Amino acid sequence: MCGIVGYVGKRRAAPVLIDGLYELEYRGYDSVGIALSDGKRLKIIKKTGRVQEIEPAREERGNVGIGHTRWATHGGVTERNAHPHAFKNIVLVHNGIIENAAFLKEECLERGETFSSETDSEVIAHLIANVYRGDLLKAVAEGTKRLVGSYALAVMCIEEPDTVVCARMRSPLIAGKGKDGLVVASDVPAAAEEGATLFALSDGEFAKLKGEDLFFYDASLHEISKEPIEFDPVDDVPDLKGYRHYMRKEIDEIPKVLSLSQAKISRNSCFSDFYEVLCQTKYIQIVACGTAYHSGLCAKEAIERICRVPADVYVASEYRYGDPLIPDGTLVIAISQSGETADTLAAVRLAKERGAYIAAVTNVTYSSLTRLADTVLYTKAGREIAVAATKSFNAQLMTLYSIVSALAATLGKEAPSVGGLSAMAESAVITAESVRSWTPHFAGAKSAYFIGRGADRYAAMEGSLKLKEISYLPSEGYAAGELKHGTLALIEKGTPVVAVITRREIADKTMSAIHEVYARGATVFLVTCFPELCKTPEVTASAVIPECPPEYSPILSVIPLQMLAYYTSVARGNNPDKPRNLAKSVTVE
């Protein structure tokens, strides 16, 4: 959500900013803008729509600037609500939400100040401008003291044309040195040129980019030193390589990602401390949001079936407000692709306050979640450009199943091997291509349903989420046995229903649900590892995946569902990589 980029250096800033904003498009946004300083004036250019709308600004003068992609929170999608925002001599861009903005704005209005937007962000410009006394760093520090909420800021001032000051509180921000200038950004891709040295700001810290010098400060404005973050510049330069969309490319990358994401957890590994924690674990709580929440549900199924250890899965936004009970011996697993999901971070902070041990499953080595957790298991999915998660979900499952195997070992139980899943995924990806023929039944539908039992239900839920995320088709993932308790009322002639069946002993039960929806006019599709089920007259079309341990089956059964969502989105004329209203990294509540 929202993206920030800034530059101070020898080159013209506009091309650097615009190229950086292109690298942040994956975060999701609806408007874009930049501010430039040529030493004499600050010029702001902003538009609704995509980064390409400000392409003409590449020719603008100035070696200092800040840029922003906005995902609307306060105020509609309009040019006046786009960033940067200015008041008096201050111009800034902001990622986050200011919870007390209405109160602060009222104070400003009482002083006779006027506002040109509906955003909470513009209030920050007023606060900083009102305390500016010739030192931008001090003004930013003073102005942000009154803010309640989250923010990543990059601020410029007319009186200090060679300077950008940054501040962070619960929103990601990095700063660093490139070959010919200083950079600030919300994420590495916007700043990861070859040879760059980058640093992640922590909550309450400030950075000042001035001339050729980069300084960091703590909350009291004492200068501090920081360790550079590790990143791979090669991984941060994605290429479509002949694919039409990143989502389709990323589905094909699943087998490789699975082999990379298997974690070897034992007493003799780099996870020896975590292994000892597993030896003492009596309960497991999993906190996550969206797709990561679904991976947590899949993990719960495997944990309880294989290890017989109680596991609960919580939507992170509900966990923090539910006054959770955390008994002794509880392990909390936090799952977040970006490691910056605001609700998940808040849930982790609460769990830590109550004494829980935190294991993080994330894809980003330099994230906020990484710094909060006691143990971090990286999914190694590489950079995922498409907003809708595909390979990162499968990578999360592989890492979580690795935890299941280690937990089973501590209990003297034998867990099924995860070793062959990567090869099976290669077969599943090939098979999944056949679902392209299903799309005519979905492209014109009014709604769709995905059903399953046990682990199949959780794969169905993720498949449903993928479909509605990028095709905008109303969809629901449902426990097959619950159809009779309401959802059958929504089934009519031609309604597409996708059933997932990977556990033999309950296959007949799910087939009963197929009979029920077919009898009411549904068009039924099947994802299964049992070819004989595909011959059932009620099944219009099917995708057969390899048979694997049923506790691990979502890692394969979800692949055809991801492919179905992709091809349905394309058939409906959408861009599957950039669904409307959604963001890759949800950094606000």
C-alpha positions in Angstrom: 0.0 0.0 0.0 1.4 3.3 -1.1 4.9 3.6 -2.2 7.6 6.3 -1.4 10.7 7.1 -3.3 13.2 9.9 -2.9 16.5 11.0 -4.4 19.3 13.5 -3.6 22.2 13.4 -6.0 24.0 14.4 -9.1 21.5 13.1 -11.7 18.2 14.7 -12.6 15.8 13.4 -10.0 12.7 13.0 -12.1 13.8 9.9 -14.0 15.1 8.3 -10.9 11.8 8.9 -9.1 9.6 7.7 -12.0 11.7 4.6 -12.5 11.5 3.9 -8.7 7.7 4.4 -8.7 7.4 1.8 -11.5 9.3 -0.6 -9.3 6.7 0.0 -6.5 3.6 -0.5 -8.7 3.1 -4.0 -7.3 2.1 -2.5 -4.0 -1.2 -1.3 -5.4 -2.2 2.3 -5.9 -4.6 4.7 -7.7 -2.7 8.0 -8.1 0.9 9.1 -8.4 3.0 12.2 -8.0 6.4 13.7 -7.6 8.0 16.9 -6.1 11.2 18.3 -7.5 13.7 20.9 -6.3 16.0 22.7 -8.6 17.6 24.8 -5.8 15.2 27.7 -6.3 11.7 26.3 -6.2 9.7 23.2 -5.5 7.5 21.9 -8.3 4.8 19.3 -7.8 3.3 17.1 -10.5 0.6 14.6 -9.7 -2.1 12.6 -11.5 -4.7 10.0 -10.9 -4.0 6.6 -12.5 -0.8 4.9 -13.3 2.8 6.0 -13.1 2.9 6.4 -16.9 0.6 9.4 -16.4 3.6 11.5 -15.2 6.0 10.3 -17.8 6.3 13.8 -19.3 7.8 15.0 -16.0 11.0 13.1 -16.8 12.3 16.2 -18.5 11.8 18.4 -15.4 14.8 20.0 -13.8 16.1 19.4 -10.3 18.5 17.0 -8.6 16.4 16.5 -5.4 12.9 15.0 -5.2 10.3 12.8 -3.7 7.6 10.6 -5.2 4.6 8.6 -4.2 2.0 6.1 -5.4 -1.2 6.5 -3.3 -3.7 3.8 -2.3 -6.7 5.8 -1.1 -7.6 5.7 2.5 -8.8 9.2 3.6 -10.5 10.9 0.6 -11.4 9.7 -2.8 -9.3 9.0 -5.8 -8.7 12.5 -7.1 -5.8 14.6 -8.2 -6.1 16.9 -5.2 -5.8 13.9 -2.9 -2.7 12.5 -4.6 0.7 13.1 -3.0 2.9 15.0 -2.6 1.1 17.4 -0.2 2.3 20.9 0.6 1.7 23.7 3.2 3.7 26.9 3.3 7.4 25.8 2.7 6.9 22.1 3.4 6.2 19.3 0.8 5.9 15.7 1.8 4.8 12.2 0.9 3.3 9.8 3.5 2.5 6.1 3.8 0.3 5.1 6.7 -2.7 6.3 8.5 -2.9 9.2 11.1 -5.6 8.2 13.5 -6.0 11.6 15.2 -5.9 13.5 11.9 -9.5 14.9 12.4 -8.6 16.4 15.8 -5.3 17.9 14.5 -7.1 19.3 11.4 -9.7 21.0 13.5 -6.9 22.8 15.4 -5.4 24.0 12.1 -8.8 25.2 10.8 -9.3 27.2 14.0 -6.1 29.0 13.3 -7.4 29.9 9.9 -5.4 27.5 7.9 -6.8 26.0 4.8 -6.6 22.5 3.3 -6.5 21.5 -0.4 -7.2 17.8 0.1 -9.3 15.4 2.1 -6.3 13.4 3.3 -4.9 12.8 6.7 -1.4 13.3 5.2 -1.9 17.0 4.6 -2.2 17.5 8.3 1.4 16.4 8.8 2.6 19.1 6.4 0.8 21.7 8.5 2.3 20.4 11.8 5.8 20.5 10.4 5.5 23.9 8.7 4.2 25.4 11.9 7.2 24.3 14.0 9.9 24.9 11.3 12.6 27.3 12.5 15.4 26.8 10.0 16.1 23.1 10.7 14.0 20.6 8.8 15.2 17.6 10.8 14.1 19.2 14.1 10.8 20.3 12.6 10.0 16.8 11.4 10.9 15.4 14.7 8.8 18.0 16.5 5.8 17.8 14.2 5.6 14.0 14.3 5.4 13.9 18.1 1.7 14.6 18.0 0.9 12.0 15.4 -1.1 8.9 16.5 -1.0 6.0 14.0 1.5 4.9 11.4 3.7 6.8 9.0 6.7 6.7 6.7 7.5 10.2 5.6 9.8 11.9 3.1 9.9 15.6 3.6 11.3 18.6 1.6 11.6 22.3 2.5 12.0 25.3 0.2 14.7 26.7 2.5 16.7 23.5 2.4 16.6 22.6 -1.3 19.4 19.9 -1.1 17.8 17.9 1.8 15.2 15.2 2.3 14.3 14.2 5.8 12.6 10.9 6.5 10.7 9.5 9.5 9.3 6.0 10.3 6.6 4.7 12.6 5.0 1.3 11.9 5.4 1.7 8.1 8.4 0.4 6.1 11.1 2.7 4.9 14.7 2.2 3.7 17.4 4.7 2.9 20.8 4.3 1.3 23.6 5.3 -1.0 23.7 4.5 -4.7 26.5 5.0 -7.3 25.7 8.7 -7.7 23.2 9.7 -5.1 21.2 9.1 -2.0 17.9 7.2 -2.1 14.9 6.6 0.1 12.1 4.1 -0.7 9.3 2.0 0.8 11.0 -1.2 -0.5 14.3 -2.4 -1.9 13.2 -2.7 -5.6 12.9 1.1 -5.9 16.5 1.6 -4.7 18.4 -1.7 -5.4 20.7 -0.6 -8.2 24.0 -2.4 -8.4 26.4 -1.3 -5.8 23.8 0.3 -3.6 24.1 0.1 0.2 20.7 0.2 1.9 19.6 0.5 5.5 16.2 -0.1 7.1 14.8 2.5 9.5 13.2 1.3 12.7 10.2 2.8 14.4 10.9 6.2 15.8 14.0 6.8 13.7 14.9 9.5 11.3 17.1 9.9 8.3 18.5 13.0 6.6 19.7 12.9 3.0 21.8 16.0 2.4 24.2 16.6 -0.5 26.3 13.5 -0.5 25.8 12.6 3.1 23.3 10.2 4.7 22.6 10.5 8.5 20.5 8.4 10.8 19.0 9.5 14.2 17.1 8.0 17.0 13.9 9.4 18.5 15.9 12.0 20.5 17.8 13.1 17.4 21.1 11.5 18.5 23.0 10.4 15.5 23.3 6.6 15.2 25.0 4.1 13.0 23.1 1.2 11.3 24.0 -2.1 9.7 23.2 -2.4 6.0 20.5 -4.9 5.0 21.2 -7.8 2.7 19.5 -8.1 -0.6 20.1 -9.6 -4.0 20.0 -7.0 -6.8 19.5 -9.8 -9.4 16.3 -11.0 -7.7 15.0 -7.4 -7.5 15.1 -6.9 -11.3 12.2 -9.0 -12.5 11.6 -9.9 -16.2 8.5 -11.2 -17.8 10.7 -13.5 -20.0 8.0 -13.9 -22.7 5.0 -14.3 -20.3 2.0 -12.0 -20.8 1.6 -11.4 -17.0 3.7 -11.9 -13.9 1.0 -14.0 -12.2 1.3 -16.7 -14.9 5.1 -16.6 -14.7 5.0 -16.9 -10.9 2.7 -20.0 -11.0 5.3 -21.6 -13.2 8.0 -20.8 -10.6 6.2 -22.8 -7.8 8.2 -26.0 -8.2 11.6 -24.2 -7.9 10.3 -22.1 -5.0 9.2 -25.2 -3.1 12.6 -26.7 -3.3 14.2 -23.5 -2.0 11.7 -23.0 0.9 12.1 -26.4 2.6 13.6 -25.6 6.0 15.8 -28.2 7.7 15.0 -27.8 11.4 16.9 -30.0 13.8 19.2 -30.0 16.8 22.2 -29.9 14.4 21.0 -27.2 12.1 21.0 -23.4 12.2 17.6 -23.7 13.7 18.8 -25.6 16.8 17.4 -23.0 19.2 14.0 -23.2 17.5 14.1 -27.0 17.6 14.5 -26.7 21.4 11.5 -24.4 21.5 9.5 -27.0 19.5 10.5 -29.6 22.1 8.6 -27.5 24.8 5.6 -26.5 22.6 2.2 -27.6 23.9 0.0 -25.2 21.9 0.4 -23.3 18.6 -1.3 -20.1 17.6 -1.0 -18.9 14.1 -1.7 -15.2 13.1 -2.0 -14.0 9.6 -4.2 -12.2 7.0 -5.6 -13.0 3.6 -3.7 -15.7 1.7 -1.3 -16.1 4.6 -4.3 -16.9 6.8 -5.3 -19.7 4.5 -1.7 -21.1 4.6 -2.1 -21.0 8.4 -5.3 -23.0 8.2 -3.6 -25.6 6.1 -0.8 -25.8 8.6 -3.3 -26.3 11.5 -4.7 -29.3 9.6 -1.2 -30.9 9.3 -0.1 -30.0 12.8 -3.1 -31.5 14.5 -3.4 -34.6 12.2 0.3 -35.5 12.3 1.6 -34.1 15.6 -1.7 -34.1 17.6 -0.8 -30.7 19.1 -3.6 -28.2 19.4 -3.4 -25.4 16.9 -5.6 -22.3 16.4 -5.5 -19.9 13.5 -6.5 -16.3 13.9 -7.1 -13.5 11.5 -4.5 -11.1 12.8 -6.8 -8.1 13.0 -9.2 -10.0 15.3 -6.4 -11.6 17.4 -5.3 -8.2 18.7 -8.8 -7.2 19.8 -9.8 -10.5 21.2 -7.8 -10.5 24.4 -6.2 -13.8 23.5 -5.2 -16.4 26.0 -1.6 -17.5 25.7 -0.8 -20.4 28.0 2.7 -21.5 29.0 4.2 -23.5 26.2 2.5 -21.6 23.4 4.3 -21.0 20.1 3.0 -18.2 18.0 3.7 -18.5 14.3 3.2 -15.2 12.3 2.9 -15.5 8.6 3.3 -12.5 6.2 4.8 -12.5 2.7 6.0 -8.9 3.1 6.7 -8.9 6.8 5.0 -5.5 6.9 1.3 -6.5 7.3 0.1 -4.0 9.9 -2.4 -6.2 11.6 0.0 -9.1 11.8 2.7 -6.9 13.3 0.3 -5.6 15.9 -0.8 -9.1 16.8 2.9 -10.2 17.2 3.6 -7.2 19.5 0.6 -8.3 21.7 1.7 -11.9 21.8 5.3 -10.9 22.7 4.0 -8.7 25.5 2.2 -11.7 26.9 5.3 -13.9 26.8 4.9 -15.9 23.6 7.8 -17.1 21.5 7.4 -15.8 18.0 8.4 -17.7 14.9 8.0 -15.7 11.7 7.4 -17.1 8.2 8.1 -14.3 5.7 9.7 -13.7 2.4 11.6 -10.5 3.3 14.9 -10.6 5.2 14.8 -6.9 6.2 11.1 -6.6 7.2 9.6 -5.3 10.5 8.4 -8.9 11.3 11.9 -10.1 10.9 13.1 -7.7 13.6 10.2 -8.6 16.0 10.5 -12.4 15.8 12.6 -14.7 17.9 13.1 -17.1 15.0 12.6 -16.3 11.3 12.0 -18.9 8.6 12.4 -17.4 5.1 10.1 -18.7 2.4 12.6 -17.8 -0.4 9.9 -17.2 -3.0 11.8 -14.5 -4.6 10.1 -11.2 -5.6 6.4 -11.7 -6.4 5.2 -8.9 -8.6 1.5 -9.8 -9.1 -0.7 -8.5 -6.3 -2.5 -11.8 -5.9 -0.2 -14.2 -4.1 0.6 -17.5 -5.9 4.1 -18.9 -5.4 4.4 -17.1 -2.1 1.4 -19.1 -0.8 3.0 -22.4 -1.9 6.3 -21.4 -0.4 4.6 -20.6 2.9 3.1 -24.0 2.9 6.4 -25.7 2.3 8.0 -23.8 5.2 5.1 -24.5 7.5 5.1 -28.2 6.6 8.9 -28.2 7.4 7.9 -27.0 10.9 5.3 -29.8 11.1 8.0 -32.3 10.3 10.4 -30.9 13.0 7.6 -30.8 15.6 6.7 -34.4 14.9 10.3 -35.4 15.3 10.4 -33.8 18.8 7.4 -35.9 19.7 8.8 -39.2 18.3 6.2 -39.2 15.6 6.9 -39.8 11.9 5.7 -37.1 9.5 5.3 -37.7 5.8 8.3 -36.4 3.8 8.0 -33.1 2.0 10.9 -34.0 -0.2 9.0 -35.0 -3.3 6.5 -32.1 -3.4 8.6 -30.0 -5.7 8.6 -32.6 -8.4 4.9 -33.2 -7.9 4.3 -29.5 -8.3 5.9 -29.6 -11.7 3.4 -32.2 -12.8 0.5 -30.1 -11.2 1.5 -27.0 -13.1 1.4 -28.9 -16.4 -2.0 -30.4 -15.6 -3.3 -27.0 -14.4 -2.9 -25.5 -17.8 -6.0 -27.5 -18.9 -8.3 -25.4 -16.7 -8.1 -22.7 -19.3 -10.9 -24.5 -21.0 -13.1 -24.0 -18.0 -13.1 -20.2 -18.2 -16.2 -19.7 -20.5 -18.3 -21.2 -17.6 -16.8 -18.6 -15.2 -16.3 -15.5 -17.3 -20.0 -14.8 -17.7 -21.2 -16.2 -14.3 -22.8 -14.2 -11.6 -21.0 -16.1 -8.8 -18.9 -19.2 -8.2 -18.4 -21.7 -5.3 -15.4 -23.8 -4.2 -16.0 -26.7 -1.8 -14.0 -29.3 0.0 -13.5 -31.0 3.4 -10.5 -30.8 5.8 -7.4 -29.6 4.0 -9.4 -29.5 0.7 -11.7 -26.9 2.2 -8.7 -24.6 2.9 -7.4 -25.0 -0.6 -11.0 -24.2 -1.8 -11.0 -21.0 0.3 -7.7 -19.9 -1.3 -9.0 -20.7 -4.8 -12.1 -18.7 -4.1 -10.0 -15.7 -2.8 -7.8 -15.8 -5.9 -10.9 -15.8 -8.2 -12.6 -12.8 -6.6 -9.3 -10.9 -6.2 -8.5 -10.7 -9.9 -11.7 -11.5 -11.8 -14.1 -9.5 -9.5 -16.5 -12.5 -9.7 -18.3 -13.0 -6.3 -17.0 -16.3 -4.9 -17.0 -18.3 -1.8 -14.9 -21.2 -0.5 -17.1 -23.5 1.6 -17.0 -26.6 3.7 -18.8 -29.2 1.5 -20.9 -30.5 4.4 -22.3 -27.0 5.1 -23.9 -26.5 1.7 -27.3 -27.7 3.1 -27.2 -25.0 5.7 -27.7 -22.0 3.5 -25.5 -21.9 0.4 -27.6 -24.3 -1.7 -30.2 -21.5 -1.9 -27.7 -19.7 -4.1 -27.2 -22.5 -6.6 -29.0 -22.1 -9.9 -28.7 -23.4 -13.4 -25.1 -22.8 -14.7 -23.6 -21.8 -11.4 -20.0 -23.0 -11.5 -18.9 -25.1 -8.5 -15.3 -26.3 -8.1 -14.8 -29.3 -5.8 -11.5 -30.4 -4.3 -11.0 -34.0 -3.3 -7.6 -35.4 -2.2 -8.4 -37.5 0.9 -9.8 -40.9 -0.1 -11.7 -41.7 3.1 -13.9 -38.6 2.7 -14.1 -38.6 -1.1 -17.6 -40.1 -1.0 -18.8 -37.4 1.3 -17.7 -34.6 -1.0 -19.1 -36.4 -3.9 -22.5 -36.3 -2.2 -22.2 -32.5 -2.2 -21.4 -32.6 -5.9 -24.6 -34.6 -6.5 -26.6 -32.0 -4.5 -25.3 -29.0 -6.4 -25.6 -30.8 -9.8 -29.2 -31.7 -9.0 -29.9 -28.0 -8.7 -28.3 -27.0 -12.0 -24.7 -26.3 -11.1 -21.9 -26.9 -13.5 -19.3 -28.9 -11.6 -15.5 -29.0 -11.9 -13.2 -31.2 -10.0 -9.6 -31.0 -8.8 -8.5 -34.4 -7.5 -5.8 -36.9 -7.3 -8.2 -39.8 -8.0 -8.8 -40.2 -11.8 -11.8 -42.5 -11.4 -13.8 -39.6 -9.8 -13.5 -37.6 -13.0 -15.7 -40.1 -14.8 -18.7 -39.2 -12.7 -21.5 -37.9 -15.0 -22.0 -34.8 -12.9 -18.4 -33.6 -13.5 -18.1 -31.3 -16.5 -14.3 -31.1 -16.5 -11.5 -32.0 -14.1 -7.8 -31.5 -13.3 -5.9 -34.5 -11.9 -3.0 -33.7 -9.7 -0.4 -36.1 -8.2 -1.3 -38.0 -5.1 0.7 -36.8 -2.1 0.2 -37.1 1.7 -3.3 -35.6 2.2 -2.1 -33.3 5.0 0.1 -31.6 2.4 -2.3 -31.7 -0.5 -3.2 -27.9 -0.7 0.4 -27.3 -1.9 -0.6 -29.1 -5.1 -4.4 -28.7 -5.3 -4.3 -24.9 -5.2 -2.2 -24.7 -8.4 -5.2 -25.5 -10.8 -7.3 -23.0 -8.8 -4.6 -20.3 -9.1 -4.5 -21.0 -12.9 -8.3 -20.9 -13.1 -8.4 -17.5 -11.4 -5.7 -16.2 -13.8 -7.4 -17.3 -17.0 -10.8 -16.1 -15.8 -9.4 -12.7 -15.1 -7.9 -12.5 -18.5 -11.1 -13.7 -20.1 -13.0 -11.0 -18.3 -10.7 -8.3 -19.7 -8.8 -7.6 -16.4 -5.2 -7.2 -15.7 -4.5 -10.1 -13.2 -1.3 -8.5 -12.0 -3.0 -5.2 -10.8 -6.5 -5.8 -9.5 -8.5 -2.8 -8.6 -8.5 -1.5 -5.0 -6.0 -4.1 -3.8 -2.4 -3.7 -2.5 0.4 -6.3 -2.3 1.7 -5.1 1.1 -1.1 -4.0 3.5 0.8 -1.6 5.7 -2.2 0.1 7.2 -5.1 -1.2 9.4 
